[in-house]
Amino acid sequence: MMPTSDVIWPAIIKLQQTEELVYLACKSAWIDYVLLEQHVMDPQDELIDSQGWVYALKSPDQLTMQSCPGQKTQLVKQLPSIVATEQQMTSLQLIPLVRQYAAFLEQCCSAKLAFNRISEGIEIIAALEQNS
């Protein structure tokens, strides 16, 4: 089974180079994140949506020319694209990642974190970010 082409927000980014997880409330939060952090994104980073669907983050390979009336033509780098995969994460697979992230943030009792749905795990990540 394949996910729909649209991400079900909120979502998280699972960073491959660290135990950090990034909470994204909506598509505009994704755009803000990419604009600020695109230079440090790893090709192996993944986006996980509220239904557990895993998306690859593909960096654009090219710059595009953009011109507006009355202005110079300039090179513009495109945003990375979110590409659906056939992977769907379960809550049992997400629990250890959330526990590692809580430990990374030095939150006590991280081993006791548990949830039944992916969306609940994403809510915990949002709460952890707010409290750190």
C-alpha positions as CSV (number, residue, x, y, z in Angstrom):
1,M,0.0,0.0,0.0
2,M,1.2,3.5,-0.9
3,P,0.4,6.7,1.0
4,T,-1.5,9.5,-0.6
5,S,0.8,12.0,-2.3
6,D,0.0,14.5,0.5
7,V,1.6,14.4,3.9
8,I,-0.8,14.2,6.8
9,W,0.3,17.0,9.2
10,P,1.7,17.3,11.8
11,A,4.8,15.3,11.0
12,I,8.4,14.9,12.1
13,I,11.7,14.8,10.5
14,K,14.0,11.9,11.6
15,L,17.5,13.2,11.3
16,Q,20.1,10.5,10.4
17,Q,23.2,12.2,11.8
18,T,21.7,12.7,15.3
19,E,19.0,11.4,17.7
20,E,17.1,14.6,17.1
21,L,13.6,14.7,15.8
22,V,12.1,17.8,14.4
23,Y,8.4,18.6,14.9
24,L,6.5,20.1,11.9
25,A,3.0,21.3,12.7
26,C,2.1,22.0,9.1
27,K,3.4,22.5,5.5
28,S,4.4,26.1,6.3
29,A,6.6,24.8,9.2
30,W,8.2,22.4,6.7
31,I,9.0,25.4,4.4
32,D,10.4,27.4,7.3
33,Y,12.5,24.5,8.4
34,V,13.9,23.9,4.9
35,L,14.7,27.6,4.4
36,L,16.7,27.7,7.7
37,E,18.3,24.3,7.7
38,Q,18.6,23.2,4.1
39,H,22.4,23.5,4.2
40,V,22.6,20.8,7.0
41,M,20.0,18.4,5.7
42,D,21.3,14.9,5.1
43,P,20.0,12.9,2.0
44,Q,19.0,10.1,4.4
45,D,16.8,12.3,6.6
46,E,13.1,11.2,6.5
47,L,9.8,12.8,7.1
48,I,7.2,10.7,9.0
49,D,3.6,11.9,8.9
50,S,0.8,11.4,11.4
51,Q,-0.2,8.1,9.9
52,G,3.3,6.8,10.0
53,W,4.0,7.1,6.3
54,V,7.7,7.6,5.6
55,Y,8.8,10.1,3.0
56,A,12.3,10.7,1.5
57,L,13.5,14.2,1.3
58,K,15.1,14.8,-2.1
59,S,17.4,17.8,-2.6
60,P,17.0,19.6,-5.9
61,D,19.8,19.0,-8.3
62,Q,19.6,22.3,-10.1
63,L,19.0,26.0,-9.8
64,T,16.2,27.6,-11.8
65,M,16.1,30.9,-13.5
66,Q,13.5,33.2,-12.2
67,S,12.5,36.6,-13.4
68,C,9.9,39.1,-12.3
69,P,8.7,42.0,-14.5
70,G,11.0,45.0,-14.1
71,Q,13.7,43.0,-12.2
72,K,16.8,41.1,-13.1
73,T,16.7,37.4,-13.8
74,Q,18.3,35.5,-10.9
75,L,19.2,31.9,-10.0
76,V,16.9,30.4,-7.4
77,K,17.5,27.2,-5.6
78,Q,14.4,25.0,-5.3
79,L,13.2,23.5,-2.1
80,P,13.8,19.8,-1.4
81,S,10.8,17.7,-2.4
82,I,8.9,15.3,-0.2
83,V,8.7,11.9,-2.0
84,A,6.4,9.1,-0.8
85,T,8.0,5.7,-0.1
86,E,6.2,2.4,0.5
87,Q,7.3,2.4,4.1
88,Q,4.9,2.9,7.0
89,M,6.2,3.2,10.5
90,T,4.3,1.6,13.4
91,S,4.0,3.1,16.8
92,L,6.2,0.3,18.1
93,Q,8.9,1.4,15.8
94,L,8.5,5.1,16.7
95,I,8.6,4.6,20.5
96,P,12.4,3.9,20.7
97,L,13.0,7.0,18.6
98,V,10.9,9.2,20.9
99,R,12.6,7.7,23.9
100,Q,16.1,8.4,22.4
101,Y,15.0,12.0,21.6
102,A,13.7,12.5,25.1
103,A,17.0,11.3,26.5
104,F,18.9,13.5,24.0
105,L,17.0,16.4,25.5
106,E,17.9,15.2,29.0
107,Q,14.3,14.6,30.0
108,C,13.8,12.4,32.9
109,C,11.8,9.1,32.7
110,S,12.3,8.8,29.0
111,A,12.2,5.0,29.3
112,K,8.5,5.2,30.5
113,L,7.3,7.0,27.3
114,A,4.7,5.0,25.5
115,F,1.8,5.6,23.1
116,N,-0.5,3.6,20.9
117,R,-0.8,5.8,17.7
118,I,1.9,7.6,15.6
119,S,-0.1,10.9,16.1
120,E,0.3,10.5,19.8
121,G,4.1,10.0,19.5
122,I,4.3,13.2,17.3
123,E,2.3,15.1,20.0
124,I,4.9,13.9,22.6
125,I,7.7,15.2,20.4
126,A,6.0,18.6,20.1
127,A,5.6,18.7,23.9
128,L,9.3,17.8,24.4
129,E,10.4,20.6,22.0
130,Q,8.3,23.1,23.9
131,N,9.8,22.0,27.3
132,S,13.4,22.0,26.1
